């Protein structure tokens, strides 16, 4: 293959279309087949033969497979070479008579290149971590220009009229960086905060309850988010477990515990002692109350508070992708609004020869 033929091949639109079709097929496969699971999961889904095919061909880790990486690199090379070719053509046209329309296609391709760089930067450098922070507590967050602390000062929820469905929930937080003034901030659903290159998103919320388990000789205080099961020991019918759950607005109908609403109108802790799958004791506690689980073990309901589920996201590729998108839009505007003459690409030039 001569130099000109090789250049036309790696910069051709036909190659780009083939690569994009194969990449799209792999993305569809990744959507249909759950990713990054153990082989046993695929055996349950597809049988032993199907699981072997899936794992051998790498369909269980599509986006990490050598084939997908190769296709991505090949498409990037094709796009960069094609972009350079279009820039060269625009320069030649502009030397004769400058026209913004002549730069539409190059700007569009440059925008695509920048978007591709931004995606690669996101894949390499993106960092996400999720915190469930009780009101009054502080966490340390790593940032682009050094770490900072975040304290959840207050948390509130707005409900619809049914008092069950949340309309909006928000966290009032204080951000503190060493040697700087504290910065108050409010984080809401669909209204994230941003500090030090880190986006702070309101993802979820719940209740943290504080209980004390005591045997008279020793005690321990537990912080439990919403509900939990604690293994106490082994019995003749299986493990003896203690289930603890929080009901902010407790109600009991025919012996069945339920919530009237998600507001803390009638807060109760419900505990149940099980041996294997069989309940052997159950009770509810108001705040400050103590009850005996099983001699000499007792439980005390000490208090409760909201916790806020916040997602910290650092993604340096997002502004790069945004810049690429702006250039792409500018290129489209130049190409279709200002362009009067169709620019011949190296492919079309070679086709006429």
N, C-alpha and C positions, 0 to 999 in steps of 0.2 A: 504493500500500500504506500503510495507516494505521500509526500508531506501535505500537498493540497487536498488529496482525497481523505487523509486522516483528519485534517482540520475540518473539512466539510462534514465528516462523519460525527465527530464529537460535538460539533456545534449545530447539528441538524435538528429541526423541529420534530422530525420523525422519531429520532432517538429519544427526545424528551417525552413524547407521547407514550412510547413503549415503556419507558421507565416509570412514568406516572401511573400507567395502567397496572403494571406489576405491583407497585407500591400500594395502590388502591386495593388490589386483590388481597394483599397481605394484611392490610388494615381491616378488611371485612372478615378475614379469617380470625384475626385477633379479637374482633368484636363477638364473633360466634363462639369461639373457644375461650373459656376462662384462662387467664394468664397467671403464670408463676405459682402453680399449685403442685402438690406432691403427685407422684404417679398414681397413687391409690385413688385420688379423686377422678383422674381421667379413666381409670379402669372401671370405676362405678358408673361413669357417664357413657363411655364408648365400648366397654369390654376390653379384654386383654389385648386383642389384635389391634383394635382402634387406638388404645392407649400407646402401644408400641409405635404405631405410625405417627401419632401426634408428637411423641417425644423425640423420635429419631429425626423427623423432618424439622423439628424445632418450632412447631406451631404453638407450643405452650409458652414460649418466650420469644414471640415474633419480633418485638422491638429491640431485643438484645441479640438477635441472631446475626451471624456474619453476613448472611444474604441481605438482610434489611440494611445493615450498615454499608455494605458495598453499593447497594442501589442508591442509598442516600448520598454517598460520596460521588457516585457516577452522575447523578442528577445535578449535584452542586457544580461539578466540573463542566457539565454541559451548559448550565445556566451562566456561569462566569465567562466561558469562552464565547457563548452566543452574545452576551452583553458587551464584551469587548468588541466583537465584530460590528455590532450596531452603533457603538460609540464612534468607531473608526469611520463608518459610513456617514454619520451625522457631522463629523468634523470635516470630511471632504465636501459635503453639501454646503456647510456654513462658510467654507473658504470662498466659495463662489458667491453665495448670497445667504446671509444669516436669516434663519427662520426658526421661531420657537417650535413650530410644528415638526421640524426635523428632529427635535430633541425629545419628542413625545415617547417614541419607542425605547430609546436608550434610558430615559428616566424611569419608565415602567420596569424595565429589566433590572436597573440598579436598585429600585425599590424591592423587587423580588429577591435580589441577592442579599440586601440588608435584612429582610425578613428571615431569610434562611440563616444568616449569621446570628440573628436574635434567637431563633429557635434552638440553634446549637448551643448558644450561651446559656439559655434556660436549662437545657438538658444537663449541661455540665455543672452549672453553678447554683441552680435553684435549690433553696432550702426551706423546708416547712416543718413546723413543730406545733403540736396542739397542747394547750394547757387548760386544765379545769381548776380555776382559781377561786377559792372561797372568798367571800366579802371580808375585807380587812387583811387579806394575805398578800404577799409580794413574791414575784418571781424575777429572775435575772434572765434577760434576753440578749443573745448575741446579735450585734448589728454590723452594718457595713463599715462604720467608723468607730468601732468599739462598742462594748456592751452597755446596757441600761437596765434599770429596774422598772417594773410595772406593778402598781398596787391597785387592786380593785376596791374602790372606796364605797360604791353603792351599786346595787343592781335592781332594776325595776322591770315589770312586765305590764303591758296594756292588753286587756282581754276584750273580745267581742261580748255581746250581751249574754251569751250562754255561759260566760265565766269559765269555759273549758278551752276554747281555741284562742291561742295568743295572737294578738294583732301586731304587736311590736314589743321587742325587748331590747334593753340597752344597758351598757355598763359605763359608769362614771369612774374613770381611772386617773391615776397620777403617774406620770413618767418622770423619772429622775436619772440624770446622767451626772457622773462625778464632776464636781466643781461648776455645776450649772444649776439654774433655778428650776424648781419643780414645774412641770408642765401638765395642767389638767386637760383632760380630753374626754369626749363622750363617743362611745362606739355603739353603733346601732346596726341592725340587720340591713344589708344593702347600703350601708353608709360607713365604710371602714375608715380607720384612722391610719396615719402614716407618720413614721418617725425614724430617723436614722437609716433610711433605706429599707425599712421593714414595714410591710402592710399588716395591719391588725384588723382581723375580721371577726365579727360576732357570729359564732357558729351554733352554739347551743347553750343550755343552762339546766340547772337542776337544784336539788336540795342536798346539803351536807348535814348529817345529823351526828351528834356527839353523845356516845353512851359509855357507861362504865360497867365492866364486868368484874365482879368481886367474889371471892371465896371466903371472905372474912380475914384470912391471913395475907392475901395478896390481891391486888386489883390492877386493872389496866384500862386506860381510856382509849376508845376507838373512834376514829372519824370515818364515817361511812357515807358514800355518795349514793343517794336514792335507796339502794338495797344491797344486801350482801348475804352470803352464806359462809358460816364459819364451822370448820370441822372440829368437834370437841373430843372425839375418840372413836373407838370401835365398839360395837355392840353385837349381840347374837344375830341380829337381822341386818347388819351392815353398819356403815359409819353413822355415828350420832352427830347431827349437824344442827346448827342454830341459824335460822333465817331471820334477818332483821330488815324491816321495810318502813318507809316513812309515808304517812298519809297527811298532807297539809290540811285537808278538809275532810276529816274522817266521818264516815257514816256506816251504819250497819243495818242491813236489811235481811231479815230471816237468817241471821247468823253469818251472813256473807259480808266481809269488809269491802267497802268501796269508797271512792272519792266523789263528793258532791261537786267540787270544783278544784282548781289548782291553786287557789288562794289559801293562805294560812289562816283560815277562819276557825278551825278546830283541829290543831296539829296533834297527831298521835304517832307513836311508834308501835308497830305490830311485830311481835316476835313469835316464832313457832319452832318448837323442838321436834326434830324428826329422828327416827331410827330406821335407816334405810329409806324407803319411800312412805313410811307410815308416821303421821303426826301423833305425838304422844302428849304434847302440852302446847297451849297457845294463850296469849294474853295481849292486852294493849296498855300503853303507858301514856299518860299526859306528862308534860314537861315537869321535871322535878320528882316524879314518882319512881318507886322501886318495886320490883316484884321478883319472886323466887322462880328461877328456871328449873332447877333440880338441885336439891340440897347438896352442898352448901352454896351453889352458884346463884348469884343474883345479878340483875341488870337494872341500871338507873338511866333514865332519859335526862341528859344534862342540858341539851340545847340543840338549836338548829339554825341554819343560815343558808342563803343562796350561794351557789357557786356559778361562775361564768365560764363558759367554754369559749376560749379565744384561740383563733388560728393565727400564728405568726408566720408570715410568708416573705421571704427575701428572694426576689427574682430579677436579676440585673438584665435579663433579656427582654423584659416587657417594654421599657422605653426604646430599645433598639428596634423592636418589632413595630412600635408605633411610628417611629421615624420612617421606617421602610414603607409602611402603609401610606403615610402622607406623600412620600415621593411617588409611590405607585399611582395614587389618585391624581397627582400633579401631571404625571406622564400621560395618563388617560385623557386629562383635560387638554393638554397640548396636542395629543395625537388626533383626537376626534373633534375638537372645537377650533383648533388653530391650524391643523395640518391640511394643506391644500394638495400636496403631492404625496403619493405613496412612496415610501422609502424602500429601495431594493436592498434586501439582505444578501449576504454572501451566497446563500443557497439559491436565491432567485437569479443572481448574477451568473452563477455557474450554470444554471439551467438554460440561460439564453445563449451561452457560448457553444 
